[in-house]
């Protein structure tokens, strides 16, 4: 009986000291609140003044990304690359129940009809059908070009903005979607030329360029001119040339762009010519046709540009 009274008085004394902001151990007023763990801790001596804190984190532990994906019970993150932002549900195509057993033929037909209606109700109006088709086109071209996921997200946002401001009227969905992707590539500093984007598109290059300029102007998207040096690493990798050639090509581009030689010229052709010129200066034979095909330009362009570059830097290849 006496001990319980003492414990009760001790607890009351500690709670009184906590309320007054004093640590019951060192009697200082350095009590802080830890919002992550929901605790009150003395910053001086480290005494935890609260007990039974609530842990708001998951009950499982993950040590890598794969374990996190396997243990997490939440859905996929929201994405702009789907017309419903990924909030919809899907009906599995495997026709199996919760135990993994195959269903009867009648159930197969019923599930097929449910899938059909589920796909139909995902789009409730013409605007959503427009958006769904455009985002599928962007996804197809992103896969063909091999650009990273952030570019797809940026292109999807640009197309959504164009749709909201009614910039699609009078233009094809494919043209606006391709222009949004090309704009996203330039905005994210991913070197993809207009010719490369056109090669995977379903519209002509002239329409893409015209629509791109219109969208960039209406959405107030200010983009810097494409730097030819952005194409050098990818072109050199495809041509399988030495790193000295790549370094020399970047040096040639830097020196010639300082003189304004690249103004008004195709960045891909300018980069291809710099690679060919660097190969001559480094005594590495690179066929002009191979460089031109890699950059999707002509041999005449490579020949004219590389001569201008060598004259500008006042260097000539060893004979």
ZATOR-762207 format. One line per field, with one value per residue (C-alpha): residue number from 1; residue in three letters; chain; x, y, z. Coordinates in pm, whole numbers, plus 50000, padded with zeros to 5 digits. Last residue first. Layout:
BEGIN
k: [NUM ...] .
r: [ALA ...] .
c: [A ...] .
X: [X ...] .
Y: [Y ...] .
Z: [Z ...] .
***
This chain:
BEGIN
k: [319 318 317 316 315 314 313 312 311 310 309 308 307 306 305 304 303 302 301 300 299 298 297 296 295 294 293 292 291 290 289 288 287 286 285 284 283 282 281 280 279 278 277 276 275 274 273 272 271 270 269 268 267 266 265 264 263 262 261 260 259 258 257 256 255 254 253 252 251 250 249 248 247 246 245 244 243 242 241 240 239 238 237 236 235 234 233 232 231 230 229 228 227 226 225 224 223 222 221 220 219 218 217 216 215 214 213 212 211 210 209 208 207 206 205 204 203 202 201 200 199 198 197 196 195 194 193 192 191 190 189 188 187 186 185 184 183 182 181 180 179 178 177 176 175 174 173 172 171 170 169 168 167 166 165 164 163 162 161 160 159 158 157 156 155 154 153 152 151 150 149 148 147 146 145 144 143 142 141 140 139 138 137 136 135 134 133 132 131 130 129 128 127 126 125 124 123 122 121 120 119 118 117 116 115 114 113 112 111 110 109 108 107 106 105 104 103 102 101 100 99 98 97 96 95 94 93 92 91 90 89 88 87 86 85 84 83 82 81 80 79 78 77 76 75 74 73 72 71 70 69 68 67 66 65 64 63 62 61 60 59 58 57 56 55 54 53 52 51 50 49 48 47 46 45 44 43 42 41 40 39 38 37 36 35 34 33 32 31 30 29 28 27 26 25 24 23 22 21 20 19 18 17 16 15 14 13 12 11 10 9 8 7 6 5 4 3 2 1] .
r: [UNK UNK UNK UNK UNK UNK UNK UNK UNK UNK UNK UNK UNK UNK UNK UNK UNK UNK UNK UNK UNK UNK UNK UNK UNK UNK UNK UNK UNK UNK UNK UNK UNK UNK UNK UNK UNK UNK UNK UNK UNK UNK UNK UNK UNK UNK UNK UNK UNK UNK UNK UNK UNK UNK UNK UNK UNK UNK UNK UNK UNK UNK UNK UNK UNK UNK UNK UNK UNK UNK UNK UNK UNK UNK UNK UNK UNK UNK UNK UNK UNK UNK UNK UNK UNK UNK UNK UNK UNK UNK UNK UNK UNK UNK UNK UNK UNK UNK UNK UNK UNK UNK UNK UNK UNK UNK UNK UNK UNK UNK UNK UNK UNK UNK UNK UNK UNK UNK UNK UNK UNK UNK UNK UNK UNK UNK UNK UNK UNK UNK UNK UNK UNK UNK UNK UNK UNK UNK UNK UNK UNK UNK UNK UNK UNK UNK UNK UNK UNK UNK UNK UNK UNK UNK UNK UNK UNK UNK UNK UNK UNK UNK UNK UNK UNK UNK UNK UNK UNK UNK UNK UNK UNK UNK UNK UNK UNK UNK UNK UNK UNK UNK UNK UNK UNK UNK UNK UNK UNK UNK UNK UNK UNK UNK UNK UNK UNK UNK UNK UNK UNK UNK UNK UNK UNK UNK UNK UNK UNK UNK UNK UNK UNK UNK UNK UNK UNK UNK UNK UNK UNK UNK UNK UNK UNK UNK UNK UNK UNK UNK UNK UNK UNK UNK UNK UNK UNK UNK UNK UNK UNK UNK UNK UNK UNK UNK UNK UNK UNK UNK UNK UNK UNK UNK UNK UNK UNK UNK UNK UNK UNK UNK UNK UNK UNK UNK UNK UNK UNK UNK UNK UNK UNK UNK UNK UNK UNK UNK UNK UNK UNK UNK UNK UNK UNK UNK UNK UNK UNK UNK UNK UNK UNK UNK UNK UNK UNK UNK UNK UNK UNK UNK UNK UNK UNK UNK UNK UNK UNK UNK UNK UNK UNK UNK UNK UNK UNK UNK UNK] .
c: [A A A A A A A A A A A A A A A A A A A A A A A A A A A A A A A A A A A A A A A A A A A A A A A A A A A A A A A A A A A A A A A A A A A A A A A A A A A A A A A A A A A A A A A A A A A A A A A A A A A A A A A A A A A A A A A A A A A A A A A A A A A A A A A A A A A A A A A A A A A A A A A A A A A A A A A A A A A A A A A A A A A A A A A A A A A A A A A A A A A A A A A A A A A A A A A A A A A A A A A A A A A A A A A A A A A A A A A A A A A A A A A A A A A A A A A A A A A A A A A A A A A A A A A A A A A A A A A A A A A A A A A A A A A A A A A A A A A A A A A A A A A A A A A A A A A A A A A A A A A A A A A A A A A A A A A A A A A A A A A] .
X: [54812 54752 54416 54394 54345 54253 53959 53724 53879 53833 53470 53390 53539 53336 53012 53041 53128 52869 52597 52695 52683 52321 52152 52000 52276 52372 52326 52551 52826 52818 52824 53121 53321 53513 53888 54069 54380 54275 54241 54047 53819 53759 53646 53401 53267 53237 53050 52800 52746 52676 52443 52252 52240 52102 52249 52112 52376 52637 52929 52856 53225 53169 52979 53299 53515 53260 53177 53545 53605 53303 53441 53785 53637 53433 53732 53948 53674 53728 53453 53171 52953 52643 52833 52981 52633 52496 52785 52783 52412 52416 52717 52490 52320 51948 51827 51685 51318 51051 50712 50443 50157 50037 50387 50515 50192 50213 50584 50531 50228 50429 50725 50509 50307 50623 50769 50477 50238 50232 50540 50835 51061 50928 51078 51417 51392 51297 51612 51622 51876 51704 51742 51414 51252 51383 51246 50920 50871 50926 50671 50416 50469 50405 50084 49970 50029 49874 49559 49519 49466 49160 49079 49363 49455 49139 49311 49239 49359 49686 49742 49674 49918 50190 50129 50153 50477 50624 50525 50667 50993 51015 50995 51322 51358 51394 51265 51027 50904 50847 50664 50420 50361 50292 50040 49872 49855 49682 49426 49331 49316 49077 48862 48862 48751 48484 48308 48288 48610 48676 48317 48401 48705 48502 48223 48455 48623 48286 48181 48500 48444 48096 48224 48495 48248 48034 48341 48422 48696 49056 49187 49438 49280 49138 48973 49131 49037 49394 49295 49280 49012 49158 49095 49116 49319 49614 49594 49256 49398 49722 50061 49994 50080 49959 50166 50086 49867 49935 50011 50389 50566 50665 50749 50958 51135 51232 51348 51589 51608 51237 51085 50724 50487 50454 50515 50281 50441 50239 50444 50393 50589 50665 50950 51235 51557 51833 52034 52031 51784 51519 51275 50900 50785 50560 50819 50849 50722 51003 50910 51180 51248 51547 51400 51653 51587 51846 51622 51267 51320 51134 50868 50605 50375 50663 50746 50385 50381 50699 50562 50232 50426 50639 50329 50165 50479 50497 50127 50179 50475 50279 50000] .
Y: [51429 51547 51711 52091 52334 52702 52665 52837 52669 52326 52408 52534 52218 52003 52178 52139 51768 51679 51864 51698 51355 51416 51408 51142 51187 50819 50812 51116 50974 50642 50821 51033 50723 50751 50687 50773 50991 51211 51524 51335 51174 51514 51648 51360 51414 51789 51726 51502 51765 52037 51807 51729 52095 52203 52541 52891 52988 52715 52939 53186 53228 53081 52803 52717 52676 52473 52253 52176 52093 51862 51686 51653 51487 51247 51163 51098 50869 50636 50571 50317 50497 50453 50567 50863 50969 50943 51136 51408 51493 51733 51909 52055 52284 52316 52675 52765 52705 52947 52781 53051 52800 52978 53029 52678 52531 52725 52656 52284 52277 52419 52190 51880 51970 52015 51688 51485 51293 50940 50982 50745 50894 51243 51235 51146 51419 51679 51591 51415 51531 51508 51847 51809 52105 51992 51642 51781 52005 51707 51508 51790 51823 51452 51474 51784 51618 51286 51458 51639 52013 52232 52248 52102 52436 52432 52576 52260 52039 52228 52205 51831 51794 51976 51762 51443 51559 51629 51283 51115 51311 51212 50844 50834 50845 50525 50675 50386 50363 50736 50720 50455 50631 50959 50785 50625 50971 51108 50826 50866 51244 51237 50977 51195 51496 51296 51201 50938 50747 50464 50348 50173 49984 49848 49755 49540 49391 49300 49130 48922 48838 48703 48496 48340 48281 48071 47873 47788 47953 47843 47814 48067 48084 48431 48318 48281 48425 48530 48868 49056 49321 49670 49955 50329 50587 50584 50952 50896 50988 50807 50977 51225 50965 50905 50652 50280 50129 50075 49742 49776 49451 49354 49707 49778 49444 49529 49881 49760 49704 49688 49667 49585 49734 50051 50391 50585 50451 50579 50642 50416 50637 51004 51185 51030 51131 51245 51436 51789 51766 51620 51426 51449 51183 51157 50959 51185 51494 51485 51746 51921 51955 52178 52335 52177 51973 51708 51406 51539 51757 52086 52225 52307 52036 51792 51877 51818 51486 51382 51474 51293 50984 51003 51056 50748 50544 50647 50562 50225 50158 50238 50000] .
Z: [40582 40936 40979 40963 41246 41245 41489 41242 40938 41096 41177 40827 40675 40916 40822 40445 40451 40716 40526 40197 40361 40455 40795 41017 41279 41263 40885 40841 41063 40878 40539 40641 40725 41054 41034 41354 41328 41621 41405 41137 41398 41556 41217 41180 41530 41472 41146 41325 41595 41335 41144 41465 41567 41225 41133 41180 41436 41477 41375 41653 41741 42086 41909 41719 42028 42222 41922 41854 42222 42223 41916 42080 42388 42175 41958 42263 42397 42102 41850 41868 41609 41826 42136 41951 41836 42190 42348 42076 42068 42364 42210 41943 42197 42124 42139 42482 42544 42662 42704 42708 42662 42344 42202 42278 42143 41813 41762 41820 41590 41300 41363 41394 41084 40876 41002 40875 41098 41235 41451 41504 41234 41306 41655 41509 41244 41506 41693 42027 42284 42626 42793 42989 42809 42471 42514 42654 42350 42118 42318 42308 41932 41889 42091 41901 41564 41664 41794 41464 41459 41406 41775 41982 42142 42354 42663 42864 42578 42544 42920 42913 42621 42814 43124 42918 42757 43102 43230 42921 42955 43322 43213 43021 42639 42436 42111 42037 42397 42416 42081 42204 42538 42359 42132 42435 42592 42282 42271 42637 42611 42316 42488 42800 42598 42415 42738 43012 42952 43198 43144 42818 42949 43241 43004 42795 43101 43250 42927 42932 43298 43220 42930 43142 43425 43192 43083 43445 43648 43683 44038 44175 44520 44462 44139 43798 43460 43366 43218 43548 43580 43612 43854 43793 43981 43742 43652 43480 43136 43207 43156 43437 43698 44051 44240 44214 44481 44847 45010 45026 45097 44742 44625 44937 44906 44548 44639 44907 45283 45365 45710 45793 46053 45849 46009 46238 46554 46851 47161 47466 47705 47739 47915 47721 47897 47661 47922 47780 47490 47717 47501 47443 47202 46895 46700 46397 46577 46838 47101 47300 47670 47751 48067 48301 48614 48529 48592 48621 48310 48348 48111 48377 48241 48236 48597 48703 48517 48695 49039 48972 48871 49184 49402 49245 49292 49660 49715 49548 49778 50094 50000] .
***
